[in-house]
Amino acid sequence: MNYKNASEIKNDIEKFLNKNLGRNMKSKKAHKIGTKTSKIFINDDLTKQEREIDAQIRKRVGEERSKSRKVRNGYHKTVY
């Protein structure tokens, strides 16, 4: 797609998110990166405490993996 300005990109991104995620989401800003980019990144809105908890969980998962255990981490949890 050829875009003339950032507002066209922003509108298309919002339409895409509304259609595919089924939620009315607004983007703060959008810009084109390269000519063949099709990736969309959505940052998680976590509080400082939630980020600290996730960091502790990731550290624990890393320790368990170094012990050759099969471990996954999810949202505020560790799955063995």
Secondary structure as GFF3:
##gff-version 3
##sequence-region A 1 80
A	DSSP	alpha_helix	6	21	.	.	.	ID=ss1
A	DSSP	alpha_helix	48	66	.	.	.	ID=ss2
A	DSSP	beta_strand	72	74	.	.	.	ID=ss3
A	DSSP	beta_strand	77	79	.	.	.	ID=ss4
###
